[in-house]
Amino acid sequence: MSNQFNFKYTAPTEEERREIDSIRRQYSPREQTETKIDRLRRLDAKVKNTAIIWGLVLGVVGLLVFGMGLTMVLEWSIWFWGITLMVIGSVPIALAYPTYLNVLQKYKNRYGEEILRLSEELLNEEK
């Protein structure tokens, strides 16, 4: 028996290093410093996504209620309650787009000043 120790070391390839670094960044604590462009992107996404979510939720809920009423009429022949649910469900469906526009305008008013200020600062920095 020999007291020999064999060790084989292989360094990760450049592609493996990028993948490892990408995974590592997902688990490392976020930096507290946020660049102006990151903040601008985040605010823009917040304005748009909030409005989209409100409109979609209202439309989907209305559609589900409307669909339940339609099912009651077509499948179960429960005319009165089915038509009632269809009318009730059509109200949020009709209000989904105006709600989207209203929320979008509200958030544009709320964050618009800061978005304009940040974009102006970023455009002036480039000059």
Phi, psi and omega in degrees: 000132181256152179265040182268140179244124178252131180224130180245121181247131174233125178281145178293147178289172181297321178296317178295323178297318178296318179296317178298316180296321178297316178294318182297320179297330180293333184256351179279152180297143181290146176288143180282342180275129179242128181288164181296320181292324176296316179296318178299315179297318181295317179294319178297317178295322180297317180298310184289314185292324179297316179296318180297317181298313180300315180296317180294316181299313180298316180294319181291318178298314178299319180295321178295317178294316178300316179297323177296318177296319179296321177297318179299321181285311188281323185262320188254357180054038174260086191293307187299307182289329177295312179294323178299314178295325178296318178294316179298319180289332180287338179295306178295331176297316180291332182271353185297311182290315175299326176294317176303311181296320180295313180293320178300314180294320179299314181287329174296319178294321183290316186252355185300318181298315180292321178297316179295319179296313179297316181294323177295317177299317181293321179291325179286331178293327182290332181285000000 
